[in-house]
Amino acid sequence: MLQINEIYTLDIHEQKIVELVAEMRQSNKEKTGWDGAGRVAEFGGVNLNVFGFGAEYIFCREKNTFPDFEIKNTSKRQKTDDYDCNWLSMSVDVKTSQKQYPLMVPKFNKCDVDLFAFFVCEKYPNYQFKGYATNEMLFQESNLRQTRVMAYCLDQNKLVNEDELLFLKNL
């Protein structure tokens, strides 16, 4: 069970797996000239892929499910990026921030995923689990804020733990 504010660390072998997948994904984007918005991904580059896939890997490791190792171009905006994994019959999108920010999803990336799992990675390879949010919790008009772009934002203190999530799922 993932615990809120617990630190989860990738061991040296997991780091190599995460970094290899991130490098392959970045290379694919650069070779195809595509980042989901029609430009080559420059913001963050391979490091952004490492941070993101590292959290996906940890979530899957802790839930005893298999991470998505596929190398292809996907985009929430173009509806070709559905979710990161399935857990308890829910589609899960694992989100990561490098700072103690709220869970944020740009308005143009609003999607039908069932559940978000949120991690903060201030110092790789250590990830702090912050909690869960359902689609209904996050995608409310009252959560829209102007960030770098207009985004749905849910403060960390509004995220739920696993027991609360399972209670909500059974309502």
C-alpha positions as CSV (number, residue, x, y, z in Angstrom):
1,M,0.0,0.0,0.0
2,L,1.4,3.4,-1.0
3,Q,1.5,5.7,2.0
4,I,1.1,9.4,1.7
5,N,4.3,11.3,2.2
6,E,6.4,8.1,2.2
7,I,9.6,8.2,0.2
8,Y,10.0,5.4,-2.4
9,T,13.4,4.9,-4.0
10,L,14.5,3.3,-7.3
11,D,17.5,1.0,-6.7
12,I,20.5,1.2,-9.1
13,H,19.1,-1.5,-11.4
14,E,15.6,0.1,-11.5
15,Q,17.3,3.5,-12.3
16,K,19.1,1.9,-15.3
17,I,15.8,0.5,-16.6
18,V,14.0,3.8,-16.1
19,E,16.8,5.8,-17.7
20,L,17.0,3.5,-20.7
21,V,13.2,3.7,-21.4
22,A,13.3,7.5,-20.9
23,E,16.2,7.8,-23.4
24,M,14.4,5.6,-25.9
25,R,11.2,7.6,-25.6
26,Q,13.1,10.9,-25.9
27,S,15.1,9.6,-28.9
28,N,11.8,8.5,-30.6
29,K,10.3,12.0,-30.1
30,E,13.3,13.7,-31.5
31,K,13.6,11.4,-34.5
32,T,9.9,11.9,-35.3
33,G,9.9,15.6,-34.5
34,W,6.9,15.2,-32.2
35,D,6.1,15.9,-28.6
36,G,2.3,15.6,-28.7
37,A,1.8,19.2,-29.6
38,G,3.6,19.0,-33.0
39,R,7.1,20.2,-31.8
40,V,10.2,18.4,-30.7
41,A,10.2,18.0,-27.0
42,E,12.8,20.4,-25.7
43,F,11.4,21.4,-22.3
44,G,13.1,19.0,-19.9
45,G,14.2,16.5,-22.6
46,V,15.2,13.1,-21.4
47,N,15.3,14.3,-17.7
48,L,11.6,15.0,-17.8
49,N,11.0,11.5,-19.2
50,V,13.2,10.0,-16.4
51,F,11.2,11.8,-13.7
52,G,7.8,10.8,-15.2
53,F,8.6,7.2,-16.0
54,G,10.3,6.7,-12.6
55,A,7.1,7.5,-10.8
56,E,5.1,5.2,-13.2
57,Y,7.7,2.4,-12.5
58,I,7.4,2.9,-8.7
59,F,3.6,2.9,-8.8
60,C,3.6,-0.3,-10.8
61,R,6.3,-1.9,-8.6
62,E,4.3,-1.2,-5.4
63,K,1.0,-2.4,-7.0
64,N,2.6,-5.5,-8.5
65,T,1.5,-4.6,-11.9
66,F,3.5,-4.2,-15.1
67,P,4.7,-0.7,-16.3
68,D,4.2,0.3,-19.9
69,F,7.5,0.0,-21.7
70,E,6.1,0.9,-25.1
71,I,8.0,3.4,-27.2
72,K,5.6,5.4,-29.3
73,N,4.3,8.9,-29.7
74,T,1.2,9.6,-27.5
75,S,-0.8,12.7,-26.7
76,K,-3.6,13.4,-24.3
77,R,-4.6,16.3,-26.6
78,Q,-4.9,13.9,-29.6
79,K,-6.5,11.2,-27.5
80,T,-3.7,8.7,-28.1
81,D,-2.4,8.6,-24.5
82,D,-5.1,6.9,-22.4
83,Y,-3.4,6.0,-19.1
84,D,-0.2,4.5,-17.6
85,C,-1.6,1.3,-16.1
86,N,-4.7,-0.5,-14.8
87,W,-5.2,-1.1,-11.1
88,L,-8.3,-2.5,-9.4
89,S,-10.2,-2.1,-12.7
90,M,-9.3,1.6,-12.8
91,S,-7.3,3.3,-15.5
92,V,-4.4,5.1,-13.7
93,D,-2.4,8.2,-14.9
94,V,0.7,8.6,-12.7
95,K,1.6,12.3,-12.4
96,T,5.0,13.7,-11.2
97,S,6.2,17.1,-10.1
98,Q,9.8,18.1,-9.3
99,K,8.5,20.6,-6.7
100,Q,5.8,20.6,-4.0
101,Y,3.1,21.8,-6.3
102,P,-0.5,20.8,-6.5
103,L,-1.6,18.0,-8.8
104,M,-2.0,19.8,-12.1
105,V,-3.4,18.8,-15.5
106,P,-3.6,21.3,-18.3
107,K,-7.2,22.1,-19.4
108,F,-6.4,20.9,-22.9
109,N,-5.3,17.5,-21.5
110,K,-8.6,16.8,-19.7
111,C,-9.2,13.1,-20.1
112,D,-11.4,10.1,-19.0
113,V,-8.8,8.4,-16.8
114,D,-10.4,7.0,-13.6
115,L,-7.6,7.8,-11.2
116,F,-4.5,9.9,-10.8
117,A,-1.6,8.9,-8.5
118,F,0.6,11.8,-7.7
119,F,4.3,11.8,-6.8
120,V,6.9,14.5,-6.1
121,C,10.5,13.9,-7.1
122,E,12.7,16.7,-5.8
123,K,15.8,14.5,-5.8
124,Y,16.0,11.6,-8.2
125,P,15.8,8.6,-7.5
126,N,13.6,9.4,-4.5
127,Y,9.9,9.9,-5.0
128,Q,7.4,11.0,-2.4
129,F,3.9,9.7,-2.8
130,K,1.4,12.5,-2.3
131,G,-2.0,10.7,-2.8
132,Y,-4.8,9.9,-5.2
133,A,-7.4,11.9,-7.0
134,T,-10.3,10.6,-9.0
135,N,-11.3,12.1,-12.3
136,E,-14.4,13.7,-10.6
137,M,-12.2,15.2,-7.8
138,L,-9.8,16.9,-10.2
139,F,-11.9,17.9,-13.2
140,Q,-14.2,20.5,-11.6
141,E,-14.5,24.1,-12.8
142,S,-13.6,25.3,-9.3
143,N,-10.2,23.7,-9.7
144,L,-9.3,25.7,-12.8
145,R,-6.3,28.0,-12.3
146,Q,-4.1,30.0,-14.6
147,T,-0.6,28.5,-14.3
148,R,1.8,28.6,-17.2
149,V,-1.4,27.4,-19.0
150,M,-4.9,27.1,-17.8
151,A,-4.9,23.9,-15.6
152,Y,-7.0,21.8,-13.3
153,C,-5.2,22.0,-9.9
154,L,-5.9,20.1,-6.8
155,D,-3.9,21.0,-3.7
156,Q,-2.0,18.1,-2.0
157,N,-4.1,18.3,1.1
158,K,-7.2,17.4,-1.0
159,L,-5.7,14.2,-2.3
160,V,-6.9,11.0,-0.7
161,N,-5.1,8.0,0.7
162,E,-5.7,4.4,-0.4
163,D,-8.3,3.6,2.3
164,E,-10.3,6.8,1.4
165,L,-10.0,5.9,-2.3
166,L,-11.3,2.4,-1.8
167,F,-14.2,3.8,0.2
168,L,-15.0,6.3,-2.6
169,K,-14.8,3.5,-5.2
170,N,-17.3,1.4,-3.3
171,L,-19.9,4.2,-2.9
